């Protein structure tokens, strides 16, 4: 894809963090935007910022864990702009605590947003991207935790490994079919976002009904501390735009973390037991 000017980009999780930064970066490139998020107020703020860049934009409150909501997002996109060229399946939540202490609702919540949100986005929007006959691109937000698994965030790791696998499969399939739609997978390290406060958007029917165990609270505190000094989301958005223009699959925000990935892959190649990775 050579240029975003005049194209239509859909970004989920656009109310803050990486999603808002990508939306603003796309707007600076001249793209029109469809912004989606579960938080109405934050989404309205992002819409105003994007429109300040002089492009056309609409917002749609969307729970990506619900396919009907993502279908409605696709319908609104067609209503507003007639097509879509870039889809960023970016909405995500964090989830900590040991697997032994996790409840089914913990898995259902994290996988519902992080994994099913991506599946829903691809299902609803890929036919639109393919049908317009123009260059297009899909960006799925995973994590470095989708490349190597550390302890204490089992549901999150599972969701992000799955997103990497789906993205890689889609890359091969679209390439084999001669599609004009490219695929990138974004694997951030620590970025300054609101992920450590994801619980604010947890649906009532997926609440634990009790306070999270101490290991989960401790793990979340560690994540919050690292996120507070993390990379500026605007830098991540720059990397995403470069990947779209260069048709690059991997978008790695912190190349130094690839050392842990290499150790993991080397252990796999040698059939050795995995080492505990360090992400600090």
HELIX and SHEET records of a PDB file:
HELIX    1   1 UNK A   17  UNK A   28  1                                  12    
HELIX    2   2 UNK A   40  UNK A   51  1                                  12    
HELIX    3   3 UNK A   67  UNK A   81  1                                  15    
HELIX    4   4 UNK A   99  UNK A  101  5                                   3    
HELIX    5   5 UNK A  104  UNK A  114  1                                  11    
HELIX    6   6 UNK A  116  UNK A  131  1                                  16    
HELIX    7   7 UNK A  144  UNK A  146  5                                   3    
HELIX    8   8 UNK A  154  UNK A  176  1                                  23    
HELIX    9   9 UNK A  195  UNK A  201  5                                   7    
HELIX   10  10 UNK A  204  UNK A  206  5                                   3    
HELIX   11  11 UNK A  214  UNK A  228  1                                  15    
HELIX   12  12 UNK A  233  UNK A  246  1                                  14    
HELIX   13  13 UNK A  255  UNK A  257  5                                   3    
HELIX   14  14 UNK A  258  UNK A  269  1                                  12    
SHEET    1   A 7 UNK A  57  UNK A  61  0                                        
SHEET    2   A 7 UNK A  32  UNK A  37  1                                        
SHEET    3   A 7 UNK A   8  UNK A  12  1                                        
SHEET    4   A 7 UNK A  86  UNK A  89  1                                        
SHEET    5   A 7 UNK A 136  UNK A 141  1                                        
SHEET    6   A 7 UNK A 181  UNK A 187  1                                        
SHEET    7   A 7 UNK A 250  UNK A 252  1                                        
END                                                                             
